[in-house]
Amino acid sequence: MNVVEPTMSDETVKAKTGKDWQTWFEILDAAGAKQMSHKEIVAFLVREYQVGSWWQQMLTVTYEQARGLRQKHEVTDGYQISRSKTIPAGVERVYAACFDDSQRLSWLADPGVTIRNSTAGKVVRFDWVDGHSRVDISFLKKGPEKTQVTIQHNRLADAQQAEEMKTYWAEALSRLNHFVTGE
C-alpha cells in the first residue's frame, strides 16, 4: 500500500490543533495507533486531547494514510472522490441541468442514473449506473451568475476506480459548464 503524504500544511494543522503533523504522528505512534481501529484512534484523540469532531477525522485519516493503513480516497465503505467547478451561471440554471433528466443527458453521457432525492437549488443525490456507488451533486451560490458545483462520488470499489472517476467527473464538469453557458 502506498503511503500518502498529508495534504494540509503543518502551519494550518498547528494553528487549529496546537501541534504539527510530526508531533501528532509521534503521539499516535506512542499510543499504539498502528494497532488501533479508526474508531479507537478517534476515541483516543477525544479522550486525551479533546479534539473537535472535524479534526478527529482529519488527524485519524491522515495518520492512517501516512502509516500505510489507509489508501488515498479510502473511507469506511469503499472509496470516495470529489470534484468542484465554479460555473458562470445562476444556481437555478445549473441545478436544473443536473436534476432534469433530458438536460442531464446532454452533458452526462451515462443514462440510467436514478435520483434518490434532491433539494431544489441545493443538492441532487442519485444512484450511479453501476448499481452500487452513489453520487451527490451540491450547488453553492457564489454570486448572481456564479455557482460552485461539487460532485462527490461515494462507495467506489477501489483506488483505481476512484482515480478513474476523478478524471471522469472533471470532464463531466467541463461538459456541464459548456452545456449551461455555451462556452
KOLDO-455088 format. One record per residue: residue number from 1; y, z, x of N, C-alpha, C, CB in turn. Coordinates in pm, 1 decimal. Glycine has a CB too. Layout:
<pts>
PT num       ny       nz       nx      cay      caz      cax       cy       cz       cx      cby      cbz      cbx
PT NUM        Y        Z        X        Y        Z        X        Y        Z        X        Y        Z        X
...
</pts>
This chain:
<pts>
PT num       ny       nz       nx      cay      caz      cax       cy       cz       cx      cby      cbz      cbx
PT   1   -117.9      0.0     84.8      0.0      0.0      0.0    123.7      0.0     89.0      0.1    122.2    -96.3
PT   2    222.1    -81.2     55.2    345.3    -87.7    132.3    432.4     33.7    106.2    421.7   -214.9     99.7
PT   3    494.3     82.9    212.0    589.2    192.2    199.4    723.7    131.5    162.3    598.4    276.5    331.4
PT   4    790.2    190.2     63.9    917.2    138.3     14.6   1029.4    229.3     62.7    917.1    127.5   -140.8
PT   5   1132.5    170.0    119.4   1248.9    246.7    164.7   1336.2    283.9     44.8   1331.1    165.7    269.1
PT   6   1406.5    397.7     51.4   1496.7    436.6    -57.8   1602.2    329.6    -82.5   1564.5    570.6    -26.3
PT   7   1633.2    306.9   -208.9   1734.7    207.5   -243.9   1872.5    270.8   -259.0   1696.1    136.2   -372.8
PT   8   1877.9    400.4   -277.2   2004.8    470.6   -291.3   2043.6    530.9   -155.9   1995.4    581.3   -401.2
PT   9   2171.3    526.5   -124.8   2217.5    572.8      6.5   2204.2    724.1     22.7   2362.4    531.9     27.9
PT  10   2192.5    765.7    148.7   2190.9    908.4    181.6   2317.4    977.6    131.5   2176.5    928.1    333.3
PT  11   2430.8    909.0    146.1   2558.7    967.6    105.6   2559.2   1000.6    -43.5   2674.1    872.1    138.8
PT  12   2510.1    908.6   -125.2   2506.5    931.2   -269.7   2412.7   1045.4   -304.5   2463.6    804.0   -343.0
PT  13   2294.0   1044.4   -245.2   2196.0   1149.7   -273.7   2251.0   1285.7   -232.5   2062.7   1121.7   -200.9
PT  14   2311.8   1291.1   -116.0   2366.6   1418.7    -68.1   2481.9   1465.7   -156.5   2414.2   1405.3     77.8
PT  15   2567.0   1372.2   -199.1   2679.8   1408.5   -285.5   2631.9   1464.7   -419.4   2769.7   1286.7   -309.3
PT  16   2521.4   1412.7   -469.6   2471.9   1454.0   -601.6   2373.2   1569.9   -597.1   2407.1   1337.7   -669.3
PT  17   2301.1   1585.8   -485.2   2195.9   1688.9   -479.9   2216.8   1792.7   -370.2   2062.1   1623.4   -460.1
PT  18   2310.7   1766.4   -279.6   2333.6   1858.9   -169.7   2245.9   1834.0    -48.0   2312.6   1997.1   -217.0
PT  19   2154.2   1737.7    -56.8   2062.9   1708.3     53.9   2045.4   1556.8     67.0   1925.0   1777.7     32.0
PT  20   2020.7   1510.9    190.1   1994.3   1368.5    210.3   1844.8   1341.0    192.1   2041.9   1322.9    351.5
PT  21   1806.7   1212.3    200.4   1666.3   1175.4    177.8   1572.6   1245.3    275.2   1649.0   1024.7    189.6
PT  22   1607.8   1243.9    403.5   1519.7   1302.7    504.4   1491.9   1449.7    473.9   1581.5   1288.6    644.2
PT  23   1595.5   1522.2    435.7   1578.2   1664.4    403.0   1486.9   1680.9    282.3   1714.6   1731.0    375.8
PT  24   1508.8   1599.4    178.2   1421.3   1608.1     60.0   1276.9   1575.6     97.2   1470.2   1512.1    -51.1
PT  25   1256.7   1472.5    178.7   1120.6   1434.7    217.9   1053.8   1547.0    297.1   1122.5   1305.0    301.1
PT  26   1129.6   1611.8    385.2   1074.8   1724.4    462.0   1038.1   1841.2    370.3   1175.8   1770.8    568.4
PT  27   1123.7   1870.6    273.5   1096.6   1978.5    177.1    969.3   1948.0     98.6   1216.5   1997.0     79.9
PT  28    959.1   1825.2     49.5    842.7   1787.8    -31.7    715.2   1781.5     52.5    866.7   1652.7    -99.7
PT  29    725.5   1732.8    174.9    608.7   1733.8    264.2    560.5   1877.0    286.9    642.9   1666.7    399.7
PT  30    654.0   1967.9    315.5    619.0   2108.3    342.0    557.0   2175.2    219.3    743.4   2186.4    386.3
PT  31    595.8   2128.6    101.1    541.9   2185.1    -23.4    405.1   2126.1    -58.1    639.5   2160.8   -138.9
PT  32    360.0   2026.6     19.2    230.8   1964.5     -8.7    236.2   1858.9   -117.2    132.2   2068.9    -47.3
PT  33    352.8   1796.5   -133.7    371.2   1699.9   -242.4    281.5   1576.8   -230.8    514.7   1656.1   -246.8
PT  34    233.1   1544.8   -110.8    143.4   1429.0    -96.6     15.8   1447.7   -177.5    108.4   1406.0     51.0
PT  35    -22.2   1572.2   -200.5   -143.1   1600.7   -277.6   -111.9   1635.8   -423.5   -220.3   1714.8   -212.5
PT  36     15.6   1635.7   -461.0     54.4   1671.3   -598.0     62.7   1546.8   -685.7    189.6   1745.5   -598.4
PT  37     46.9   1569.1   -815.0     71.6   1461.8   -911.4    222.9   1446.5   -927.8      2.2   1491.8  -1049.6
PT  38    262.0   1339.3   -991.3    403.5   1315.6  -1019.8    461.5   1435.4  -1095.7    422.2   1184.2  -1101.8
PT  39    389.5   1478.6  -1198.8    435.3   1591.8  -1281.0    451.6   1718.9  -1198.7    337.3   1617.1  -1395.4
PT  40    359.8   1741.4  -1108.2    365.9   1862.3  -1024.8    485.5   1858.4   -929.3    235.7   1878.3   -944.6
PT  41    517.0   1741.5   -876.5    634.4   1730.0   -788.7    761.1   1758.9   -868.5    642.0   1588.5   -724.0
PT  42    771.0   1699.7   -986.9    887.7   1724.2  -1072.3    900.1   1873.2  -1102.8    877.5   1643.0  -1203.8
PT  43    789.8   1936.7  -1140.4    792.0   2080.3  -1172.4    838.6   2162.1  -1051.6    651.6   2127.8  -1217.9
PT  44    794.4   2125.0   -932.6    837.5   2193.1   -810.3    989.2   2181.1   -793.4    764.8   2134.4   -686.7
PT  45   1042.8   2060.7   -809.8   1186.9   2039.6   -794.4   1267.0   2120.7   -895.4   1220.3   1891.8   -808.9
PT  46   1216.9   2129.1  -1017.7   1284.9   2207.7  -1121.4   1279.0   2356.1  -1086.5   1221.1   2182.3  -1260.8
PT  47   1160.6   2402.0  -1055.0   1138.6   2545.0  -1028.8   1214.4   2593.4   -905.2    989.4   2572.7  -1011.4
PT  48   1205.7   2517.9   -797.8   1261.4   2564.2   -670.4   1406.8   2522.7   -646.1   1177.0   2512.8   -558.5
PT  49   1449.6   2411.9   -708.4   1582.7   2359.0   -676.0   1669.1   2328.7   -798.1   1568.2   2234.3   -594.6
PT  50   1618.4   2353.4   -918.5   1693.9   2332.1  -1042.4   1761.3   2193.7  -1045.9   1799.9   2441.9  -1058.3
PT  51   1688.0   2093.9  -1003.9   1738.4   1956.8  -1000.9   1743.5   1902.9  -1143.9   1649.1   1866.0   -910.0
PT  52   1852.1   1833.5  -1179.3   1866.9   1774.1  -1312.0   1761.2   1669.1  -1340.3   2003.9   1712.8  -1326.4
PT  53   1740.3   1637.9  -1468.2   1627.5   1552.5  -1508.3   1630.6   1412.8  -1445.1   1625.8   1538.6  -1658.6
PT  54   1746.1   1348.4  -1438.7   1751.6   1215.3  -1378.6   1716.1   1223.6  -1230.7   1891.5   1152.4  -1397.2
PT  55   1769.6   1323.2  -1161.5   1743.8   1339.1  -1018.9   1601.1   1383.7   -991.5   1840.8   1438.6   -959.1
PT  56   1539.9   1456.6  -1082.7   1397.8   1492.9  -1066.2   1314.7   1366.6  -1049.9   1346.5   1576.3  -1187.8
PT  57   1338.2   1271.9  -1139.1   1262.6   1146.7  -1137.2   1298.3   1061.7  -1015.0   1288.6   1067.3  -1265.6
PT  58   1427.1   1051.1   -985.1   1471.1    970.4   -870.8   1410.8   1023.8   -740.7   1625.5    969.3   -861.5
PT  59   1418.9   1154.4   -719.9   1365.0   1213.4   -597.2   1213.4   1197.6   -590.0   1402.5   1361.7   -588.5
PT  60   1145.8   1220.7   -701.8    999.6   1213.4   -703.5    950.5   1071.1   -679.8    945.4   1265.5   -836.5
PT  61   1003.8    975.8   -752.7    960.2    836.3   -737.9    992.0    784.6   -597.6   1027.8    746.7   -844.3
PT  62   1110.5    814.1   -547.7   1147.2    767.6   -413.7   1056.7    830.2   -308.0   1294.7    800.6   -383.5
PT  63   1025.7    958.1   -322.8    933.6   1024.3   -230.4    795.9    956.8   -236.5    921.7   1175.8   -263.8
PT  64    745.8    936.1   -357.7    613.8    873.0   -373.4    611.4    734.6   -309.2    576.3    862.3   -522.8
PT  65    718.2    658.1   -326.4    724.2    524.8   -266.2    733.5    533.4   -114.1    843.8    446.7   -321.7
PT  66    815.6    624.1    -64.3    833.6    637.7     80.9    705.4    683.4    150.7    946.1    736.5    110.6
PT  67    622.5    757.4     79.1    498.4    807.6    137.8    377.7    720.4    103.3    473.4    949.4     91.6
PT  68    403.3    605.8     40.3    294.8    513.5      9.0    208.0    556.8   -107.4    209.5    495.4    128.2
PT  69    258.2    646.9   -189.7    181.9    696.1   -304.7    208.7    614.3   -430.7    215.1    842.2   -330.5
PT  70    313.0    534.1   -427.0    352.2    453.2   -542.4    413.9    324.5   -489.8    452.4    530.3   -636.2
PT  71    381.8    212.4   -555.4    437.8     83.6   -515.6    573.8     61.7   -581.1    341.9    -30.7   -552.6
PT  72    647.5    -32.5   -524.7    774.0    -74.7   -583.4    747.7   -121.2   -726.5    840.8   -188.0   -498.7
PT  73    832.2    -82.2   -818.2    826.8   -116.4   -961.2    717.6    -41.2  -1037.4    804.9   -264.9   -977.1
PT  74    637.4     40.7   -969.6    527.4    110.0  -1037.3    580.0    230.6  -1115.0    420.3    154.6   -935.2
PT  75    534.5    242.2  -1239.3    563.6    357.2  -1325.1    431.3    406.1  -1382.5    665.6    320.2  -1439.8
PT  76    435.9    508.7  -1465.6    310.7    567.4  -1514.7    221.6    471.3  -1591.6    341.5    683.4  -1601.7
PT  77    278.6    381.4  -1668.0    196.0    291.6  -1749.9    197.1    147.6  -1698.7    243.9    294.4  -1894.1
PT  78    197.1    130.8  -1568.2    193.7     -3.3  -1510.9    312.0    -26.7  -1418.9    192.0   -108.2  -1621.0
PT  79    373.2   -142.6  -1433.7    488.0   -179.8  -1351.3    602.2   -218.4  -1443.2    453.0   -296.4  -1253.8
PT  80    723.9   -202.1  -1392.9    842.5   -226.9  -1474.0    949.4   -291.5  -1387.1    895.1    -95.5  -1537.9
PT  81   1016.8   -390.7  -1442.9   1127.4   -454.2  -1370.9   1245.4   -466.2  -1466.1   1086.2   -594.7  -1314.4
PT  82   1362.7   -488.3  -1409.8   1478.7   -517.3  -1493.7   1568.2   -617.1  -1422.0   1557.1   -387.6  -1527.7
PT  83   1640.6   -691.7  -1501.8   1737.7   -789.3  -1454.0   1859.7   -779.5  -1544.2   1678.4   -935.1  -1453.1
PT  84   1977.3   -798.4  -1486.2   2101.6   -794.2  -1563.6   2189.1   -913.2  -1528.6   2177.8   -662.7  -1538.2
PT  85   2271.9   -949.9  -1625.3   2370.6  -1055.7  -1602.8   2485.5  -1031.9  -1699.6   2307.9  -1199.3  -1622.2
PT  86   2606.3  -1049.9  -1651.3   2722.9  -1043.5  -1739.0   2754.6  -1185.4  -1782.2   2846.2   -976.2  -1667.9
PT  87   2762.3  -1202.8  -1912.8   2782.3  -1335.2  -1972.2   2920.4  -1339.1  -2036.2   2671.0  -1367.9  -2077.3
PT  88   2998.9  -1445.1  -2010.6   3133.2  -1453.8  -2066.4   3132.4  -1497.5  -2213.4   3216.8  -1550.4  -1984.3
PT  89   3083.4  -1407.4  -2298.7   3078.8  -1432.1  -2443.3   3073.0  -1297.3  -2513.6   2955.5  -1522.1  -2482.9
PT  90   3113.5  -1296.0  -2639.7   3111.1  -1173.2  -2717.8   2969.6  -1123.6  -2742.2   3181.3  -1194.2  -2849.5
PT  91   2957.5   -992.4  -2759.1   2825.8   -930.8  -2775.0   2752.1   -984.0  -2898.3   2840.1   -779.2  -2784.7
PT  92   2824.8  -1012.5  -3007.2   2759.7  -1061.9  -3129.3   2691.6  -1196.2  -3104.5   2862.2  -1075.2  -3243.5
PT  93   2759.3  -1283.5  -3029.9   2704.6  -1416.4  -2998.9   2581.0  -1405.1  -2910.0   2811.2  -1504.0  -2930.1
PT  94   2588.5  -1320.8  -2808.4   2477.2  -1306.0  -2714.8   2358.6  -1239.5  -2784.6   2520.4  -1223.7  -2591.0
PT  95   2386.6  -1138.1  -2864.7   2280.2  -1070.2  -2940.1   2208.8  -1169.8  -3032.1   2338.6   -952.0  -3023.2
PT  96   2285.2  -1251.0  -3103.9   2225.8  -1349.3  -3195.7   2135.2  -1446.8  -3120.6   2336.4  -1426.8  -3270.3
PT  97   2175.3  -1486.2  -3000.8   2094.5  -1579.8  -2921.4   1960.7  -1519.0  -2880.6   2171.4  -1623.1  -2796.9
PT  98   1953.4  -1386.8  -2879.4   1828.6  -1318.4  -2842.6   1747.0  -1278.7  -2965.0   1859.2  -1194.4  -2759.1
PT  99   1814.2  -1243.8  -3072.7   1746.2  -1194.1  -3192.6   1692.2  -1307.2  -3280.2   1841.2  -1107.8  -3273.9
PT 100   1771.4  -1409.3  -3302.3   1734.3  -1519.8  -3390.9   1628.2  -1607.6  -3324.4   1858.8  -1604.2  -3427.7
PT 101   1513.8  -1624.2  -3393.1   1400.9  -1698.4  -3335.2   1438.9  -1838.6  -3288.4   1289.3  -1708.3  -3436.2
PT 102   1509.3  -1914.7  -3372.0   1539.4  -2053.3  -3335.4   1635.3  -2059.8  -3216.8   1599.1  -2128.2  -3455.1
PT 103   1731.8  -1968.8  -3210.9   1822.6  -1966.5  -3095.4   1748.5  -1922.0  -2969.1   1942.4  -1872.6  -3122.6
PT 104   1665.6  -1820.9  -2982.5   1592.5  -1769.6  -2866.3   1503.8  -1877.8  -2804.9   1507.3  -1648.0  -2906.0
PT 105   1441.4  -1959.9  -2888.6   1355.1  -2067.0  -2836.9   1432.6  -2171.6  -2757.0   1282.5  -2134.8  -2951.6
PT 106   1563.9  -2176.9  -2775.0   1646.0  -2272.0  -2699.4   1661.3  -2234.4  -2552.7   1782.3  -2282.8  -2762.2
PT 107   1646.8  -2106.9  -2521.1   1663.2  -2064.5  -2381.3   1542.0  -1990.2  -2324.4   1784.5  -1976.4  -2369.6
PT 108   1458.0  -1936.4  -2412.6   1338.8  -1864.0  -2367.7   1218.0  -1951.8  -2395.3   1325.1  -1724.8  -2439.2
PT 109   1157.7  -2001.3  -2290.1   1053.4  -2102.9  -2300.7    925.4  -2055.4  -2367.9   1020.6  -2153.4  -2165.7
PT 110    905.6  -1925.8  -2378.7    779.1  -1873.5  -2429.5    786.2  -1835.7  -2576.8    737.0  -1753.5  -2348.7
PT 111    730.6  -1920.3  -2665.4    723.9  -1880.9  -2805.3    614.3  -1775.4  -2821.6    697.0  -2004.2  -2897.0
PT 112    611.5  -1710.6  -2932.7    504.1  -1615.2  -2957.5    540.4  -1471.4  -2929.3    386.9  -1651.3  -2876.7
PT 113    666.0  -1443.6  -2895.7    704.8  -1303.9  -2882.2    724.6  -1246.7  -3022.1    834.5  -1288.7  -2795.6
PT 114    694.3  -1119.1  -3037.3    706.1  -1053.4  -3167.1    808.8   -942.1  -3157.1    569.2   -997.9  -3214.6
PT 115    915.1   -952.6  -3235.7   1016.9   -847.6  -3234.6    958.0   -721.9  -3296.8   1145.4   -892.3  -3311.0
PT 116    965.6   -611.0  -3223.7    920.7   -480.4  -3273.5   1031.1   -412.6  -3353.0    876.4   -390.2  -3157.0
PT 117   1149.8   -409.7  -3295.3   1264.9   -353.3  -3365.7   1391.8   -396.1  -3294.4   1255.9   -198.2  -3373.9
PT 118   1503.3   -370.4  -3359.4   1631.4   -405.7  -3299.5   1741.7   -322.0  -3362.8   1660.7   -556.6  -3316.4
PT 119   1850.9   -312.0  -3292.1   1973.5   -251.5  -3342.6   2082.1   -354.0  -3316.4   2005.3   -111.0  -3274.0
PT 120   2143.2   -404.0  -3422.5   2239.8   -512.7  -3411.9   2344.7   -485.4  -3304.1   2308.0   -534.9  -3545.9
PT 121   2360.4   -582.3  -3215.1   2460.0   -573.6  -3110.5   2426.6   -478.8  -2996.6   2586.7   -533.5  -3169.5
PT 122   2312.1   -411.0  -3003.4   2276.4   -311.3  -2901.2   2148.6   -346.2  -2825.1   2260.2   -175.4  -2965.8
PT 123   2038.7   -371.2  -2899.8   1909.8   -391.3  -2833.2   1814.6   -472.5  -2920.8   1846.4   -256.1  -2797.9
PT 124   1731.7   -553.7  -2856.5   1619.5   -622.6  -2921.0   1496.1   -585.2  -2839.9   1641.1   -781.4  -2927.5
PT 125   1394.2   -534.2  -2909.5   1268.8   -496.4  -2842.2   1157.1   -583.4  -2897.1   1236.0   -344.0  -2862.4
PT 126   1077.2   -640.6  -2806.1    965.7   -721.2  -2854.6    843.1   -709.9  -2766.7   1006.7   -865.0  -2864.9
PT 127    729.3   -745.4  -2827.2    603.2   -753.3  -2755.0    599.7   -889.2  -2687.0    479.2   -732.7  -2850.4
PT 128    556.9   -890.8  -2562.0    553.1  -1013.9  -2484.8    429.8  -1094.9  -2521.5    554.8   -983.7  -2334.7
PT 129    428.4  -1221.1  -2483.0    322.3  -1314.6  -2519.6    185.6  -1276.8  -2463.9    358.3  -1451.7  -2472.7
PT 130    180.8  -1191.1  -2362.2     51.6  -1150.9  -2305.3    -21.4  -1049.5  -2392.9     71.8  -1092.6  -2166.3
PT 131     46.5  -1000.7  -2498.3    -16.1   -906.2  -2590.5    -20.7   -763.8  -2539.8   -153.5   -950.5  -2620.8
PT 132     29.0   -739.6  -2419.4     24.4   -604.4  -2363.2    162.4   -552.4  -2323.1    -67.4   -602.0  -2242.9
PT 133    237.1   -632.3  -2249.0    365.4   -584.1  -2198.0    474.2   -594.8  -2304.5    406.2   -662.7  -2072.9
PT 134    583.2   -522.8  -2278.4    693.9   -517.4  -2373.6    825.2   -547.2  -2303.5    700.0   -380.2  -2442.4
PT 135    917.5   -603.9  -2380.4   1047.4   -641.8  -2326.8   1156.8   -579.5  -2412.9   1062.4   -796.3  -2321.2
PT 136   1255.1   -519.5  -2346.9   1374.3   -467.7  -2413.9   1493.1   -545.1  -2358.7   1391.3   -311.6  -2392.1
PT 137   1573.8   -599.4  -2448.6   1697.1   -665.5  -2407.7   1811.4   -583.3  -2465.4   1702.8   -816.2  -2456.2
PT 138   1894.5   -528.7  -2377.9   2006.6   -447.3  -2425.6   2138.3   -516.5  -2393.6   2003.0   -306.1  -2362.3
PT 139   2238.9   -484.2  -2473.8   2368.4   -550.6  -2466.8   2477.5   -445.5  -2453.2   2392.6   -639.5  -2591.7
PT 140   2568.0   -466.4  -2359.4   2679.2   -375.2  -2338.5   2807.5   -456.5  -2337.0   2662.3   -294.2  -2206.5
PT 141   2896.2   -425.6  -2431.4   3024.0   -495.5  -2440.0   3110.0   -454.6  -2321.1   3096.6   -464.4  -2574.9
PT 142   3149.0   -552.9  -2240.4   3231.8   -527.0  -2122.6   3375.5   -572.7  -2144.0   3172.9   -596.7  -2000.4
PT 143   3401.0   -636.1  -2257.8   3532.8   -687.6  -2292.1   3519.1   -771.7  -2417.2   3594.3   -770.2  -2175.2
PT 144   3629.6   -825.2  -2470.1   3621.0   -903.0  -2594.4   3526.7  -1023.1  -2583.8   3758.8   -951.2  -2634.0
PT 145   3524.1  -1086.0  -2469.4   3437.9  -1202.7  -2447.4   3356.4  -1184.1  -2319.7   3522.2  -1332.7  -2439.1
PT 146   3294.7  -1067.8  -2307.8   3217.8  -1036.8  -2187.8   3108.8   -937.2  -2226.6   3309.6   -979.5  -2073.7
PT 147   2982.5   -974.8  -2203.0   2868.7   -890.9  -2240.5   2771.4   -879.3  -2124.4   2797.4   -947.8  -2364.6
PT 148   2735.3   -755.6  -2092.5   2630.1   -733.7  -1993.0   2496.9   -730.9  -2066.4   2653.3   -600.6  -1912.1
PT 149   2405.9   -816.8  -2023.3   2271.5   -824.0  -2080.7   2174.7   -767.9  -1977.2   2233.1   -971.9  -2121.5
PT 150   2094.1   -670.8  -2019.1   1992.9   -614.5  -1930.2   1856.7   -634.0  -1994.0   2019.8   -463.9  -1901.4
PT 151   1767.4   -696.1  -1920.1   1630.6   -717.5  -1966.8   1539.6   -625.6  -1887.2   1587.1   -867.6  -1951.8
PT 152   1462.7   -545.3  -1959.1   1364.4   -458.6  -1894.6   1226.7   -498.0  -1945.2   1393.7   -307.2  -1922.7
PT 153   1137.6   -530.9  -1852.8   1001.3   -572.3  -1888.2    907.1   -461.0  -1842.5    962.8   -711.8  -1821.9
PT 154    836.3   -400.5  -1938.0    750.7   -284.2  -1914.1    602.8   -318.9  -1929.1    787.4   -171.3  -2009.8
PT 155    519.2   -230.8  -1876.1    372.9   -241.3  -1887.1    316.2   -365.3  -1818.5    332.6   -242.3  -2032.7
PT 156    377.0   -404.5  -1708.7    324.5   -517.6  -1633.0    200.1   -473.2  -1556.7    431.7   -574.3  -1535.6
PT 157    109.6   -566.4  -1532.5    -22.8   -533.8  -1479.1    -22.6   -488.2  -1333.3   -111.7   -652.4  -1492.3
PT 158     60.0   -552.2  -1249.7     54.8   -519.9  -1107.0    185.1   -562.0  -1039.4    -66.5   -589.2  -1039.3
PT 159    194.2   -533.0   -910.1    315.4   -562.2   -833.2    344.6   -712.1   -828.9    302.0   -507.8   -690.8
PT 160    241.2   -793.8   -820.2    261.7   -938.6   -816.2    323.2   -988.1   -946.8    128.6  -1011.2   -789.3
PT 161    270.0   -941.9  -1059.8    326.7   -982.7  -1188.0    470.6   -932.7  -1200.4    240.9   -929.4  -1304.9
PT 162    499.0   -813.2  -1150.3    635.1   -759.5  -1154.9    731.0   -851.5  -1079.4    639.5   -616.8  -1095.5
PT 163    692.3   -894.8   -960.8    777.6   -984.7   -882.2    795.0  -1119.4   -952.5    718.1  -1005.9   -741.7
PT 164    686.9  -1170.8  -1009.0    694.4  -1298.3  -1081.6    789.0  -1287.0  -1200.7    554.4  -1342.1  -1129.2
PT 165    781.5  -1175.5  -1272.4    865.9  -1158.6  -1390.8   1012.0  -1133.8  -1352.9    814.0  -1043.1  -1476.5
PT 166   1037.6  -1074.5  -1238.2   1176.5  -1060.4  -1191.9   1238.8  -1198.1  -1175.3   1183.3   -981.3  -1058.1
PT 167   1164.8  -1289.0  -1112.7   1212.7  -1425.7  -1094.6   1226.7  -1495.1  -1229.7   1117.3  -1505.1  -1003.1
PT 168   1125.1  -1480.6  -1314.2   1126.1  -1542.1  -1447.0   1250.9  -1499.9  -1524.7    998.7  -1503.7  -1525.5
PT 169   1278.1  -1367.9  -1528.2   1390.2  -1318.8  -1608.8   1525.6  -1354.6  -1548.1   1380.1  -1168.2  -1625.2
PT 170   1535.0  -1366.8  -1416.9   1660.2  -1413.1  -1355.6   1690.2  -1555.3  -1402.9   1651.6  -1407.7  -1199.6
PT 171   1587.3  -1639.3  -1403.9   1603.5  -1777.2  -1450.8   1633.2  -1780.7  -1600.8   1477.2  -1859.6  -1419.9
PT 172   1566.1  -1695.0  -1677.4   1589.1  -1690.0  -1822.4   1732.1  -1647.0  -1853.3   1489.4  -1593.6  -1889.5
PT 173   1784.8  -1551.2  -1778.1   1923.2  -1508.3  -1799.9   2021.3  -1621.2  -1769.2   1955.5  -1385.7  -1713.2
PT 174   1991.8  -1701.9  -1670.5   2076.5  -1818.8  -1641.5   2071.7  -1917.9  -1757.2   2031.6  -1887.9  -1510.4
PT 175   1951.2  -1939.0  -1812.8   1938.5  -2028.9  -1928.7   2011.4  -1971.7  -2050.1   1789.6  -2052.7  -1962.9
PT 176   2002.3  -1839.9  -2070.1   2074.3  -1775.3  -2180.7   2224.4  -1796.0  -2163.2   2040.7  -1623.4  -2187.8
PT 177   2274.7  -1775.2  -2043.2   2416.8  -1795.0  -2015.4   2458.3  -1938.4  -2049.5   2448.0  -1763.7  -1867.3
PT 178   2379.2  -2035.1  -2005.2   2408.7  -2176.1  -2033.0   2404.3  -2203.8  -2183.6   2308.6  -2267.9  -1958.9
PT 179   2303.8  -2149.6  -2252.2   2291.3  -2171.1  -2396.3   2412.5  -2115.1  -2470.7   2162.3  -2106.2  -2449.2
PT 180   2455.3  -1995.9  -2433.8   2564.2  -1929.0  -2505.2   2700.3  -1989.4  -2471.2   2564.5  -1780.0  -2472.8
PT 181   2721.2  -2025.3  -2345.4   2854.7  -2069.3  -2302.2   2866.5  -2219.8  -2281.5   2891.7  -1999.7  -2174.7
PT 182   2752.7  -2288.3  -2267.9   2756.2  -2430.9  -2237.9   2786.7  -2459.4  -2091.3   2858.7  -2498.8  -2324.9
PT 183   2798.2  -2353.9  -2011.9   2830.3  -2370.5  -1868.5   2704.8  -2376.7  -1785.2   2919.2  -2256.2  -1818.7
</pts>
